[in-house]
């Protein structure tokens, strides 16, 4: 792709990055075949290739309109197009640049601004989100039907968290909404790792990873969240580097959406001289829980053989989040772990397509999100599973509102299997 960036951006770091990404695109259109919004709408501008042209036009000084912003808003940032692209176009990074520019040039209607500010204020603050969730559960019967579906009727118990008694230690991100919606996830993860001699710990003051506000186009606020999280974790990293007690060997992610963002801290904070090196180190230490369990599977297998699995709980449908398969490029690990644990996995058609959760997308684009959820649930139900498992709290919450089947994180299913 030939480019001629406008003077206002061509000599900036963002301009140089965008130019390099644009020049990789060869207009082939392979990306449209795996783009969920293009599949639904059939509009070139609601596919990656069309959005790339829109961003190119903005960067070259073209007009930026509300229509431009709408097509960029409709993108799920699922990054399935990156998996398909034969030229290695880093679309996710490009769309971040394009959205920031559109946000600066186009004034949103007041209702959109208010909703985005509310989401930006509530979701990253665990205490506030948890308080509002409790209020929502108490008042759920009298709420509008559409809102009822977004509030779970109950929340699972966390169960016991093992003492930090092992020499091997790993940090885990509590996250912003997961402690309120899925308190059982990290606790189950801690119990599984305890069985293989790893103590899992949460750092005090470690809050949101920054993804929520960054992808709401409050990018500077999102970067501040990232810096705060690095500060909370850094003493553990320093202790590990010094070989002192209290150090950790990895940072574990049980929410794949957060994991994708944290692994990219080195890029996102590369232009911050105070945090660039720290961010790169944090990203290098970060592991999805599937990567950790896969490395320890040989130790777990004897424990799995020693327990029995109920035939009524053995058949699972796996929803593989986009953030895991397209963002982190991790496939096959969860499947291998669950198969080794004795579960049967049903076939899921179009498993590469997004479920429609995509962070705040289900709130900001409810129509498209609902259609994607319906399609995903139909594919997950097709094999008549006993339950559905996923690897991301957003996907779990989104899909649970549309099915009566049990839905849980795969690490919870594995821990129950180990417990017999």
Buried (B, 14 or more C-beta within 10 A) or exposed (E): BEBEBEEEBBEEEBBEBBBEBBEBBEEEBBBBEBBBBBBBBEEBBBBBBBBBBBBBBBBBBEEBBEEBBBBBBBBBBBBBBBBBBEEEBBBBBBBBBBBBBBBEEBEBEEEEEEBBEEBBBBBBBBEBBBEBBEEBBEEBEEBEEEEBBBBBEEBBEBBEBBEEEBEBBBBBBBBBBBBBBBBBBBBBBBBBBBBBEBBBBBBEEBBBBBBBBBBBBBBEBBBBBBBBBBBBBBEBBBBBEEEEEEBBBBBBBBBBBBBBBBBBBBBBBBEBEEBBEBBBBBBEBBBBBBBBBBEBBEEBEEBBEEEEBEEEBBBBBBBBBBBBBBBBEBBEBBBEBBEBBEBBBBEBEEBBBBBBBBBBBBBBBEEBBBBBBEBBBEBBBEBEBBBBBBBBBBBBBBBBBBBEBBBBBBBBBBBBBBEE
